Amino acid sequence: MKIFNLSLAVLGMLTSIATAADKPVNVLLIMADDIGFECFSSYGSKEYSTPRLDALAAAGIRFENCHSTPVCTPSRVNLLSGKSNVFNYEDFGIYPAGEPTFAHQFRQSGYATAVAGKWQLLTAEGGTHPNEAGFDTYSLWNTPLTSRERYWNPSLEKDGALMDLPDNSYGPDACTDFLADFITSCAETDTPFLAYYPMILVHDPFLPTPNSKDRGETSDKKNFIDMVNTMDALVGRLVDTLEAQGVRDNTLIIFTADNGTNKNLVSEFNGQRISGGKGFTRDHGTHVPLIANWPGRIPAKQVNRDLIAFSDFLPTMVEAAGLPPKESTDADGVSFWPQCLSERGNPREWIYGYYFPHPYAKKFNDSNNHPEVRYARDRRYKLYDNGDLYDTQMDVMETAVIDLEVAAPTVKQAHRNLQAAINAYPSKGTRIDYPKVRGVYPPK
């Protein structure tokens, strides 16, 4: 009888696995706002607590070398399109009209698609509406309809109209509730889904959250810590929704962040005090967390040190879902799905970076209004288009340019490789109106 019962249990398990394998995988992509790797306990932080994300990392894979762009819009364009900014970036707050996104690929394959959180890709000067970007439904802040309030009593647009929310509503809660309802609806109708959550948290202003002990707290750092805790809890709420709806085992969760931490915040990390690097091309501005989790598919307790760029997310999700890839001459993403499966894959030798966040900016006293710059980096060295080479392991703040005259042969070879990488890309942004830039943006 025990053997018979065991056989039934094994048969049931195999049947469950086969059934899950026959179903299209759901994808939940979460991107936090303005938070670097140093703010996550799974990456070694003792100052911040992110238990729900820690659990996802422990049961999946944590990548040590993921790099975004230094600020919001460039990273969002990079992520959605699977292309380096040099090919399609136009200006801050704009997603180029007609540019395909990962949402288009999923929707064309029969997926329901939703986005909630922060948009920042449509302005009076141009950009792309979320429906035009491939999303069936949305609940978003930072659209032409919304005002500046994103946290308490927020201004959120849902499918073309401002949301009528109760007094003392909290924006991140409303966005999370929207996605939880979307997931529930898809689960009830057995519809595969892509849910994209570019979170409102943890961008300034730094305000108390619903979980804060003191709603009158004015310390930016104390409120930021509470915001990190709330961000983690909201991720957990979506994981719980997946569990409750019976689709957790057939859902790929990917978590990352759009750029480094606000430069006015200092965090303790590995015995050092690290200032946030948002807006800067050095590592503290681009080094962000990356966690992937899919029960039964992604082996647990993995740590991977391969280089990952934001253009890699699109081909990774497409491959994981088994969707047909689309050929594009300027898409430069490399899938890291094999690495998620504990395979070698096709690891990058370098990442190319292009950064020109505000080509047509009218003011220049903001560090985020950075001159146009191109660079390439491997796991140790970074080369800029002006010839400056840095050792990012020994000189993370990029204070000492390497003297190639006295450099070791291995360093000179790294320089040649990185220069070849820079030369492989256009020398200027292909969507930038340079006659318009002249006279507006100061020269380098």
C-alpha positions as CSV (number, residue, x, y, z in Angstrom):
1,M,0.0,0.0,0.0
2,K,2.8,2.4,0.8
3,I,4.4,1.6,-2.5
4,F,1.1,2.2,-4.3
5,N,0.6,5.5,-2.5
6,L,4.1,6.6,-3.3
7,S,3.6,5.7,-7.0
8,L,0.4,7.8,-7.0
9,A,2.3,10.7,-5.5
10,V,5.1,10.5,-8.1
11,L,2.5,10.2,-10.9
12,G,0.7,13.3,-9.6
13,M,3.9,15.2,-9.4
14,L,4.9,14.3,-12.9
15,T,1.4,15.2,-14.2
16,S,1.6,18.6,-12.5
17,I,5.0,19.3,-14.0
18,A,3.8,18.2,-17.5
19,T,0.7,20.4,-17.2
20,A,2.7,23.4,-16.1
21,A,5.2,22.8,-19.0
22,D,2.3,22.7,-21.5
23,K,1.0,26.1,-20.4
24,P,2.5,29.4,-21.6
25,V,4.7,30.9,-18.8
26,N,3.5,34.1,-17.2
27,V,6.0,36.9,-16.7
28,L,6.1,39.5,-13.9
29,L,8.9,42.1,-14.5
30,I,9.4,44.5,-11.6
31,M,11.7,47.5,-11.8
32,A,12.2,49.6,-8.7
33,D,13.0,53.3,-9.0
34,D,16.3,54.9,-7.9
35,I,17.9,52.1,-5.8
36,G,21.3,50.5,-6.3
37,F,22.7,47.1,-5.3
38,E,23.9,48.4,-1.9
39,C,20.4,48.7,-0.6
40,F,19.4,45.0,-0.6
41,S,20.1,42.5,2.1
42,S,20.5,39.7,-0.4
43,Y,23.5,41.6,-1.8
44,G,25.0,42.0,1.6
45,S,23.4,45.1,3.1
46,K,23.0,45.2,6.9
47,E,21.3,48.5,6.9
48,Y,18.2,47.6,4.8
49,S,15.9,44.6,5.1
50,T,14.3,43.1,2.0
51,P,13.1,39.6,3.2
52,R,10.7,39.0,0.3
53,L,13.3,39.7,-2.3
54,D,15.9,37.7,-0.3
55,A,13.5,34.7,-0.5
56,L,13.2,35.1,-4.3
57,A,17.0,35.3,-4.6
58,A,17.6,32.3,-2.4
59,A,15.1,30.2,-4.3
60,G,16.4,31.4,-7.7
61,I,19.3,33.3,-9.1
62,R,21.0,36.5,-8.1
63,F,23.1,38.3,-10.7
64,E,26.1,40.3,-9.4
65,N,26.9,42.4,-12.4
66,C,23.8,43.9,-13.9
67,H,24.2,47.5,-15.2
68,S,21.5,49.9,-16.1
69,T,21.9,53.5,-17.5
70,P,22.4,56.2,-14.8
71,V,18.9,57.7,-14.9
72,C,15.2,56.8,-15.4
73,T,14.0,57.4,-18.9
74,P,17.2,56.0,-20.7
75,S,16.9,52.8,-18.7
76,R,13.1,52.5,-19.5
77,V,13.8,52.9,-23.2
78,N,16.7,50.5,-23.1
79,L,14.6,47.9,-21.2
80,L,11.4,48.1,-23.2
81,S,13.1,48.0,-26.6
82,G,16.1,45.7,-26.1
83,K,18.3,48.2,-27.8
84,S,21.2,50.5,-26.7
85,N,20.1,54.1,-26.3
86,V,22.5,55.1,-29.1
87,F,20.0,53.5,-31.6
88,N,16.7,55.0,-30.4
89,Y,17.0,57.5,-27.5
90,E,15.4,60.9,-28.2
91,D,15.0,62.9,-25.0
92,F,14.0,62.6,-21.4
93,G,10.4,61.5,-20.9
94,I,10.0,60.1,-24.4
95,Y,9.8,56.6,-25.8
96,P,10.3,56.8,-29.5
97,A,7.1,56.5,-31.5
98,G,6.7,53.3,-33.4
99,E,9.5,51.5,-31.6
100,P,8.5,47.9,-30.8
101,T,8.6,46.8,-27.1
102,F,8.7,43.4,-25.4
103,A,4.9,43.9,-24.7
104,H,4.2,43.8,-28.4
105,Q,5.9,40.4,-28.7
106,F,3.9,39.0,-25.8
107,R,0.6,40.4,-27.0
108,Q,1.1,39.1,-30.5
109,S,1.6,35.7,-29.0
110,G,-1.8,35.8,-27.2
111,Y,-0.7,37.2,-23.8
112,A,-2.7,39.7,-21.8
113,T,-0.4,42.6,-21.0
114,A,-0.5,45.2,-18.3
115,V,1.7,47.9,-16.8
116,A,1.4,49.8,-13.6
117,G,3.6,52.3,-11.7
118,K,5.7,55.1,-13.3
119,W,5.5,55.7,-17.1
120,Q,7.6,58.8,-17.9
121,L,7.6,58.0,-21.6
122,L,5.0,60.4,-23.0
123,T,5.1,64.2,-23.0
124,A,3.7,67.1,-24.9
125,E,6.9,67.0,-27.1
126,G,6.4,63.3,-28.1
127,G,6.6,59.8,-26.8
128,T,4.4,56.7,-26.7
129,H,1.1,56.0,-25.0
130,P,1.1,52.8,-23.0
131,N,-1.5,51.2,-25.3
132,E,0.7,52.0,-28.3
133,A,3.6,50.4,-26.4
134,G,1.8,47.1,-26.4
135,F,-0.1,47.2,-23.1
136,D,-3.8,46.3,-23.0
137,T,-4.4,48.0,-19.7
138,Y,-2.5,50.3,-17.3
139,S,-2.5,52.3,-14.1
140,L,0.2,54.8,-14.2
141,W,1.7,57.9,-12.7
142,N,3.8,60.4,-14.8
143,T,1.5,60.6,-17.8
144,P,0.3,63.8,-19.4
145,L,-2.9,63.5,-17.4
146,T,-1.3,63.2,-14.0
147,S,0.0,65.8,-11.6
148,R,3.2,65.6,-9.5
149,E,1.6,63.7,-6.6
150,R,2.7,60.0,-6.6
151,Y,2.6,58.9,-3.0
152,W,-0.1,60.1,-0.7
153,N,-3.4,61.1,-2.4
154,P,-1.7,60.3,-5.8
155,S,-2.6,61.4,-9.3
156,L,-2.9,58.1,-11.3
157,E,-4.3,57.5,-14.8
158,K,-6.1,54.2,-15.4
159,D,-6.9,53.3,-19.0
160,G,-7.4,56.9,-20.2
161,A,-9.0,58.6,-17.1
162,L,-7.8,59.8,-13.7
163,M,-8.5,57.3,-10.9
164,D,-11.0,58.3,-8.3
165,L,-9.2,57.1,-5.2
166,P,-10.3,57.4,-1.5
167,D,-8.6,60.1,0.7
168,N,-5.2,59.1,2.1
169,S,-4.7,56.6,-0.7
170,Y,-1.1,55.6,-1.2
171,G,0.1,55.4,-4.9
172,P,2.3,52.3,-4.7
173,D,-0.6,50.4,-3.0
174,A,-3.0,51.4,-5.7
175,C,-0.6,50.3,-8.5
176,T,0.1,47.0,-6.7
177,D,-3.7,46.4,-6.2
178,F,-4.2,47.0,-9.9
179,L,-1.7,44.4,-10.9
180,A,-3.0,42.0,-8.3
181,D,-6.5,42.3,-9.8
182,F,-5.0,41.9,-13.3
183,I,-3.2,38.7,-12.3
184,T,-6.3,37.4,-10.6
185,S,-8.5,38.0,-13.7
186,C,-6.0,36.3,-15.9
187,A,-5.7,33.3,-13.6
188,E,-9.5,33.0,-13.5
189,T,-9.8,32.9,-17.3
190,D,-6.6,30.8,-17.8
191,T,-5.0,33.6,-19.8
192,P,-1.3,33.9,-20.0
193,F,0.0,37.3,-18.9
194,L,2.8,39.7,-19.0
195,A,2.8,42.2,-16.1
196,Y,5.3,45.0,-16.1
197,Y,5.7,46.9,-12.8
198,P,8.0,50.0,-13.1
199,M,7.5,50.9,-9.4
200,I,7.0,54.4,-8.1
201,L,9.1,53.5,-5.0
202,V,11.7,54.5,-3.9
203,H,12.2,57.7,-5.8
204,D,12.2,61.0,-3.8
205,P,10.4,62.8,-2.2
206,F,11.2,60.7,0.8
207,L,8.0,60.4,2.7
208,P,6.6,58.1,5.4
209,T,4.8,55.0,4.1
210,P,1.7,53.3,5.4
211,N,4.1,51.0,7.4
212,S,6.0,53.9,9.0
213,K,5.8,54.1,12.8
214,D,5.9,57.9,12.6
215,R,3.8,59.5,9.9
216,G,5.4,62.8,10.7
217,E,9.0,61.7,10.2
218,T,11.0,64.3,8.2
219,S,14.4,62.5,8.0
220,D,15.1,61.6,4.4
221,K,17.2,58.6,5.4
222,K,14.7,57.2,7.9
223,N,11.8,57.6,5.4
224,F,14.0,56.0,2.6
225,I,14.6,52.9,4.8
226,D,10.8,52.7,5.3
227,M,10.2,53.1,1.6
228,V,12.7,50.2,0.9
229,N,10.8,48.0,3.3
230,T,7.5,48.9,1.7
231,M,8.9,48.3,-1.8
232,D,9.9,44.8,-0.6
233,A,6.5,44.2,1.0
234,L,4.7,45.1,-2.3
235,V,6.8,42.7,-4.2
236,G,5.7,40.1,-1.6
237,R,2.1,41.0,-2.1
238,L,2.3,40.2,-5.8
239,V,4.1,36.9,-5.0
240,D,1.3,36.1,-2.6
241,T,-1.3,36.9,-5.2
242,L,0.4,34.5,-7.6
243,E,0.3,31.8,-4.9
244,A,-3.3,32.4,-4.1
245,Q,-4.4,32.2,-7.7
246,G,-2.4,28.9,-8.3
247,V,-0.1,30.4,-10.9
248,R,3.1,30.9,-8.9
249,D,4.8,27.7,-10.3
250,N,4.2,28.9,-13.9
251,T,5.3,32.5,-13.5
252,L,8.8,33.9,-14.1
253,I,9.5,36.8,-11.8
254,I,12.4,39.2,-12.6
255,F,13.3,42.1,-10.3
256,T,15.7,44.9,-11.0
257,A,16.0,48.7,-10.7
258,D,16.4,51.5,-13.2
259,N,19.5,53.2,-11.9
260,G,21.6,53.8,-8.8
261,T,20.4,55.4,-5.5
262,N,19.7,59.1,-5.1
263,K,23.0,60.9,-4.7
264,N,22.0,62.6,-1.5
265,L,21.7,59.3,0.3
266,V,24.6,57.5,2.0
267,S,24.4,53.8,2.8
268,E,26.6,51.5,4.9
269,F,27.8,48.5,2.8
270,N,30.6,46.1,3.5
271,G,32.2,48.4,6.0
272,Q,32.0,51.4,3.7
273,R,29.9,54.5,3.3
274,I,28.5,54.5,-0.2
275,S,27.0,57.7,-1.7
276,G,24.2,57.1,-4.2
277,G,25.4,57.4,-7.8
278,K,22.2,58.2,-9.7
279,G,23.0,60.4,-12.7
280,F,26.6,59.4,-13.0
281,T,28.2,56.8,-15.2
282,R,30.4,55.3,-12.6
283,D,29.4,52.0,-11.0
284,H,27.3,53.4,-8.2
285,G,25.1,55.0,-10.8
286,T,24.6,51.9,-12.9
287,H,25.1,48.8,-10.7
288,V,21.6,47.5,-9.9
289,P,20.1,44.3,-8.5
290,L,18.9,41.5,-10.7
291,I,17.0,38.6,-9.3
292,A,15.1,35.9,-11.3
293,N,12.8,33.2,-9.9
294,W,10.7,30.5,-11.4
295,P,9.9,27.5,-9.1
296,G,10.8,24.2,-10.7
297,R,12.6,25.8,-13.6
298,I,15.3,28.1,-12.2
299,P,17.6,26.2,-9.8
300,A,17.8,27.7,-6.3
301,K,20.8,29.4,-4.6
302,Q,22.6,30.5,-7.7
303,V,24.9,33.5,-7.8
304,N,26.1,34.6,-11.3
305,R,28.8,37.2,-12.1
306,D,28.2,37.5,-15.8
307,L,27.8,41.0,-17.2
308,I,24.1,41.8,-17.9
309,A,22.9,44.9,-19.8
310,F,19.3,46.3,-19.8
311,S,19.0,45.4,-23.5
312,D,19.3,41.7,-22.4
313,F,16.0,41.6,-20.6
314,L,13.8,41.5,-23.8
315,P,15.5,38.5,-25.4
316,T,15.7,36.7,-22.0
317,M,11.9,37.0,-21.4
318,V,11.2,36.0,-25.0
319,E,13.4,32.9,-24.8
320,A,12.0,31.9,-21.4
321,A,8.4,32.1,-22.8
322,G,9.3,30.2,-25.9
323,L,8.2,33.1,-28.1
324,P,9.5,33.5,-31.7
325,P,12.4,36.1,-31.6
326,K,12.2,39.1,-33.9
327,E,15.1,39.9,-36.1
328,S,16.4,43.4,-35.7
329,T,19.6,44.9,-37.1
330,D,20.1,47.2,-34.1
331,A,18.9,45.1,-31.2
332,D,22.0,44.3,-29.2
333,G,20.6,42.3,-26.3
334,V,21.9,38.9,-25.3
335,S,19.6,36.4,-23.5
336,F,20.7,35.4,-20.0
337,W,18.0,32.7,-19.8
338,P,20.6,29.9,-20.1
339,Q,22.4,31.3,-17.1
340,C,19.1,31.3,-15.2
341,L,19.0,27.5,-15.9
342,S,22.5,27.1,-14.5
343,E,23.9,26.7,-18.0
344,R,26.9,28.7,-19.4
345,G,25.0,30.5,-22.0
346,N,26.6,33.2,-24.1
347,P,28.1,35.5,-21.5
348,R,29.0,39.1,-22.5
349,E,32.7,40.1,-22.7
350,W,31.6,43.7,-22.4
351,I,28.7,46.1,-22.0
352,Y,28.4,49.2,-24.2
353,G,27.0,52.4,-22.7
354,Y,25.5,55.5,-24.3
355,Y,24.3,58.4,-22.1
356,F,22.8,61.7,-23.1
357,P,19.7,62.1,-20.9
358,H,18.7,65.6,-21.7
359,P,19.8,66.6,-25.2
360,Y,17.5,69.6,-25.3
361,A,17.7,70.7,-21.6
362,K,17.4,74.4,-20.9
363,K,19.2,74.3,-17.6
364,F,22.5,72.8,-16.7
365,N,22.9,73.0,-12.9
366,D,21.5,69.4,-12.5
367,S,24.1,66.7,-12.6
368,N,21.6,64.5,-14.5
369,N,22.0,66.9,-17.5
370,H,25.1,65.0,-18.5
371,P,27.0,65.7,-21.8
372,E,26.8,63.0,-24.4
373,V,29.2,60.1,-23.5
374,R,29.9,56.6,-24.8
375,Y,31.8,53.9,-22.9
376,A,32.4,50.2,-22.7
377,R,33.2,48.1,-19.7
378,D,34.1,44.5,-18.9
379,R,34.0,43.0,-15.5
380,R,37.0,45.1,-14.4
381,Y,37.9,47.9,-16.7
382,K,35.9,50.8,-18.2
383,L,36.9,52.9,-21.2
384,Y,35.3,56.2,-22.2
385,D,35.1,57.6,-25.7
386,N,37.6,60.3,-24.6
387,G,40.2,57.7,-24.0
388,D,40.0,57.5,-20.2
389,L,40.4,54.0,-18.8
390,Y,39.6,53.0,-15.3
391,D,40.0,49.9,-13.1
392,T,36.5,49.7,-11.6
393,Q,37.6,47.0,-9.1
394,M,40.4,49.1,-7.5
395,D,39.0,52.5,-8.3
396,V,35.2,52.3,-8.2
397,M,34.8,56.1,-8.0
398,E,36.9,56.5,-11.2
399,T,39.4,59.0,-9.8
400,A,42.7,57.8,-11.4
401,V,43.0,57.4,-15.2
402,I,45.2,54.4,-16.1
403,D,48.5,55.4,-17.7
404,L,48.7,53.0,-20.7
405,E,52.4,53.8,-21.2
406,V,53.3,51.9,-18.1
407,A,50.3,49.5,-17.9
408,A,50.6,45.7,-17.9
409,P,50.0,43.8,-21.2
410,T,46.7,42.5,-19.9
411,V,45.5,46.0,-19.3
412,K,46.5,47.1,-22.8
413,Q,44.7,44.2,-24.2
414,A,41.6,45.1,-22.3
415,H,41.9,48.7,-23.6
416,R,42.0,47.4,-27.2
417,N,39.0,45.1,-26.7
418,L,36.9,47.9,-25.2
419,Q,38.0,50.4,-27.9
420,A,36.8,47.9,-30.5
421,A,33.5,47.6,-28.7
422,I,33.0,51.4,-28.7
423,N,34.0,51.5,-32.4
424,A,31.3,48.9,-33.2
425,Y,28.5,51.3,-32.4
426,P,27.5,54.6,-34.0
427,S,29.6,57.6,-33.0
428,K,26.5,59.6,-32.3
429,G,22.9,58.9,-31.2
430,T,21.0,58.0,-34.3
431,R,17.7,59.7,-33.1
432,I,19.2,62.9,-31.7
433,D,18.5,66.1,-33.5
434,Y,22.0,67.6,-33.3
435,P,21.2,70.9,-35.0
436,K,18.6,71.4,-32.3
437,V,21.2,70.5,-29.6
438,R,23.8,73.0,-30.8
439,G,23.4,76.2,-28.9
440,V,21.3,74.5,-26.2
441,Y,23.6,72.0,-24.6
442,P,27.1,73.1,-23.7
443,P,30.0,71.3,-25.4
444,K,32.0,68.6,-23.5
